[in-house]
C-alpha cells in the first residue's frame, strides 16, 4: 500500500496529520510506503522573512497580534495531544521551496522520512529558518547524507522541476489545502483527520484486496478432490 502526502513544512496541521497517519499505520500493523509530496502554502513568501508569524496572521485575518496569538494556542494544544510541542513564538515564517527541494534530494537517497521529520521539528519547535542553507545542510547531514553532496546540491537548482511537478499534480488532483493524503491513488483524506479516519481507509483497502469467490464448483485441493 502506498500513501502520498501533500504537505508544507509551514503548515502546523501537516505535522499533526503526519503523526496521526503514523499512529494509524502502527495500530493496524501495516506495511505502508509513505511518500511526501511538495506543496507551498505561500510560494511568494520572501527569502528573508520580513514579518513574524503573529503579524502575518493578524494581517491575514484582520485581528490584533494578541488575537492572532490566541488563535495559535488552539493549534498548539492540538499538537500537544499528538506529542508535538510547538513553540509558535519562535517560528520564523520562511519560504519553504528549498526545504521541499531538499526533501526531493533526500527521497532519492532513502532519507525522505528522516529529513521531513527534522524539517517540521526545526520549523515548529526550534525556531529555525528553513530557507537557511546552513540549517538545511545540518538537517540533511544529521539524517545521514554526505555534507559535500548536500552543499553542492543546495548550491544548484537541481530537482526544482520535481517540486513544481508535484505541486502541479496537486492542482490536477484538486488539492486545495494540506495535509492531503492519497491512498493507492483511489481514496483521499483532506486535513489532519483523527486516527480513526485513517484506519477506516486502511480497512476499506484491505477489504478490497481480499479475493471474493463468487462461485464454487468441483475442484481438487491439498486434501483431495470434491
N, C-alpha and C positions, 0 to 999 in steps of 0.2 A: 504494500500500500504506500502511496506517496501523497504527502501533503505539501502544497505550495503555499507559502505565507507572504503576502504582500504587506510590507510594513515600513515604517520610517523610525529612525532612531530618536527623533524629536517627539515621537508620539507616546505619551505615558500609557495609553491603553494597549499599545502594541507589546510592551514588556509584560503587562499583566496578562494579555492574551497568550503570549508565549508560555508563561508559567502554567496557565490553565490547560493549554494543549499538552504540555509535558506531563502534567498530572494525570490527564485522561489516558495518555499512552501508557503511563506506569500502572494505572489502575487496571487497564484492560490487558496488560502484559502483551503488547503488540510489537511487531517488528515493522516500524514505520520509517520511511525516508522523509525527512523534513528538509525542505529547501526554501531558503529565504529569498524573496524577490524584492527588487528595488521599487520604492515609491517615495517621492519627495512631497511632503505637505506644502512646502514653500520653496519651489525651485529658484525663486528670486531673492531668497534670503541673502543678505550681504556676506561677503567673505570674512569681513571683520564686523562682529556684532556692534550695533550702534545703540541698542536698547536692551534693557533687562527683560526677563520673562514677564514680570507683572506689568511693566509698561506696555508691552506688546498686547497682553490680554486686555488691559484696561482700554487701550485704543481700539481693539477689535470689537469689544462688546459694549463700549461706551460706559464704562464703570470707573470707579476710583481705584487707586492702587490697593487700598485696603480691601475693597470688594473683590478685586482680582485675586488677592492673596487668599481670601476666604473661599473663593471658588476652587482654588487649587487644593485646599485642605481635604475636600471630599475625595479627590483622586489619590491623595497621599494615604488617606485612611483605607481606601480600597486596595491599594498596592500593599499596604502593611499586612492585610489579610492573606496575601499570597507570599509573604516572607520578603517583600521588597521594601526597603526603607529609603524612600525618595527624600532628597534634600532639595526641594524646589527653590529655596532661597539661593542656592549655589549654581543653579542651572545657567549655562551660557548658551543662549539661543544661537545656534550655528547653522550655516549652510551644510547640509548632510551629503552633498553629492560625492565628495571624496571618501566619506565613510562607506557609502554604497559601492563605490569603485573598489575600495579595499576588500569589501565583502566578496565581490566578484573574483578578486585575486585569491582570497582565502579559499573560496569554493573550489577553484582549480587545483588547490594543493591539499584538499581534505581537511581544512581547518575552519570551515564556514561557521559551524555552531559555536566554537570557542571564541572566534572573533566577534560574532554577533552578540554573544552574551557580554563580552567585555566592553563593546561599544555602548550598549544600553547602560551598563554599570557606570561607565565613565561619564555619560551624559547626566543621568538622573541621580546618581549617588555621590560622584566625586567632583562634580562641577568642572569638568574638563571640556575644552573646546575641540569638537570633533572635526574642525577644519584645520587644526594644527598638525602639520606633518610629523612633528616630534612625538606628539601623543599617539598618532596613528601608528607610527613605527614601533613605539614601545608596546602597544597593544598587540600588534602582529607578531613581534618577536616573542612576547610572553606566551603567545599561542603556539609557538614552535616554528615560526617561519624565519628564514635566514635574513639577518639585518641588511646585508648588502643587496639582496634581491628586493626587499621591501623598499629600501631607499631608492633604488633605481626605478622601481615601478611607480612610486608616488611622484617621482620627477618627470614621468612620462604622461601620456594621455591614453595609455593602454587600457582597454576594457571600458572606456567611456561609452562606446557604442552599445555594449552589453547592458549597461544601466538604462540607456534610453530605450532599448528594445523591450526590456521588461516593463518599463513604465508605459510604453505604447501597448503592450499586451494587456496591461491592467485596464486601459481605456477600452480595448476591444471586448474585454470580459464584462465591462460595465461597472468596474470598481470605482466607487465614488468616495470611499473613505477606508481607513485602515485602523486595525488589522483586518485583513480579508484572507480567509482560509479556503483553499480549493482542494477537495479530496478526490484523487484519481480523475480529475477533470470531469466529474459527474455531479458532485454536490459542493455547496459552499456555505460558509458561515461568515457573516459580516459582523465585526465588532468583537469585543472581549467578552464573549458569552460565558455562562457558567460551565464548569467542568462537565456537568451532565449533558449539555448540548453536544459537546464533542463526543461523548460516549454514545449518544444516540446515533450519531452519524456512523461511528465505527460499527455499531451493532447492525445498522442497516446494510452497510457494505459487506460485513461478514455473512449476513443472511443471503445476500445476492450471490456471494461466491460459493455458497453451498449448493451442490448439484441436486436438482429436484427431479426425481424419477416420476414421470407421468404415466408410464405404462410398464407392466412387467409380464414376462412370458417364460416359456421353457428355457432353461439355461443350466450351465454347469459351473460349479464353484469349487473352492478348495475342499469342501466336504462332500463332493459328489454332485450328481445331476438330479434335477427335479422334473 
